[in-house]
Amino acid sequence: MDFKQIISHCKEYGFIFQSSEIYDGLSAVYDYGPNGVELKNNIKSFWWKSMVQMHQNIVGLDTAIFMHPKTWKASGHVDAFNDPLIDNKDSKKRYRADVLVEDYIAKVEGKLNKEIKKAQKRFGDDFDEAQYRATNSRVVGYQEKMDTIAERLGTAMTDGNLEDIKALIEELEIACPVSGSKNWTDVRQFNLMFNTQLGNIAGEEGKLYLRPETAQGIFVNFLNVQKSTRQKIPFGIAQIGKAFRNEIVARQFIFRMREFEQMEMQFFVRPGEEMKYYEYWKETRMKWHHSIGTPAEKLRFHDHDNLAHYANAAVDIQFDFPFGFKELEGIHSRTDFDLSQHQELSGRKLQYFDPELNENYVPYVVETSIGCDRMFLAALSNALQEETVPDAKGNESTRTVLKLHPAIAPVKCAVLPLLKNKEELTKAATDVYDQLKPHFLTQYDDKDAIGRRYRRQDAIGTPYCVTVDFDTLEDNTVTIRYRDSLKQERIRIEDLKATIAGKLI
Ligand code: ATP
């Protein structure tokens, strides 16, 4: 489905609304509707379980959004959490200068992929993609072009060389997508943190920031957690919470928001052992994405061309969004940068005594950081499909279906009496509903013909529909219909709960 259809599906079925819509909305801020909040909570709980419940050496935390302003000085965000900004003088539109260049690279990649596809068609089964990439002069040319631009952009970003980013935009003759003109301003730095005032304290003294990442709440609590839980290194701290960034350009729906939610885990390790855990978490996180139902071909690793000020290795897990492969999650080896900085600015020791080495040190950190909203968009855009299926009479009909993994589907089960105006059926169906509702989110629906009720449940991703009919009154069995296969089975009411629960993991 295309991106527009996904967005309108989200609104129509109560997944996502624009914030303050009656006032024409607030740019890049969104609200989650009744089905959206369920899906989002399920994603969070799937992540939390995989981190905290499944790892004896990972514990949870929930820290405040406001933190002492020195936190952000220490972390480097006050001085370095900037994006390069550029304006087009004709359209007056504002862009992230690095994204303009990245989009250019993506266009070249599109051309390269086209060449590969063409060759694949031409050579059929004999096609050797690796060899073609290495030898076809046009493909090699595209690849070299992409690599050269990416490397130059990476260096310019790391060095904060704004002039060179501008030069790159001019040399590549990048035009404004709105005006088509190449009349650009200089590139300037723009700090992404929102700020506000503490109580009635005016000026710099009372300046507070809304956290741009949840990680710092974990760093400043490192010793509190370690001492109160008596964890030994290596161990991790996980947190889910809101973060805020004053993004320069906020497009692409919930992909880039100004208020969003992160699921982060900082893993504290011995200095020198960070690369081992970096590799471990890279693989573990990729497996998690597979286990939540995302197909492997829609995911890929992408090494950072320019490292953030705190990292000595960093990789993104990218997902094939409706607008191309983009970052879904980051895995970063953050060294001892944050803890050392907090130690220096607070004057408090943030060290760990390692009983095996008989030595104090500031631990190194490997972090996994995923945006909950981006995961939501990835799951939804992957699952939403239109397909042709036989209807009750065996004729072809189309249905819109959300093939979410049952564990994250908003509603797990719908209980449907075959007919609405037969009291014995509605009573039996209400009994089934009452039996299931304490265990998982269940809906009772008796409006419209059964086929239309199935379609409504398909559209919100309900994996199991249970139909109560006249046979139910005779033998205490119901029909369970599976969303993806459309298979229907007769099962006993007493087995329903276990059958459905068993499929939700
Ligand atoms: P990008 O390059 O897309 O701006 P980033 O590299 O700044 O992202 P990180 O600082 O690594 O992102 O943040 C970790 C995760 O938080 C990202 O992988 C993403 O899923 C999520 N995230 C970051 N910024 C936003 C945003 N504005 N809206 C929604 N999710 C976000």
Residues whose N, C-alpha, C, O or C-beta is under 5 A from the ligand:
A	BS01	ATP	R245 I254 F255 R256 M257 F260 E327 L328 E329 G330 S369 I370 G371 D373 R374
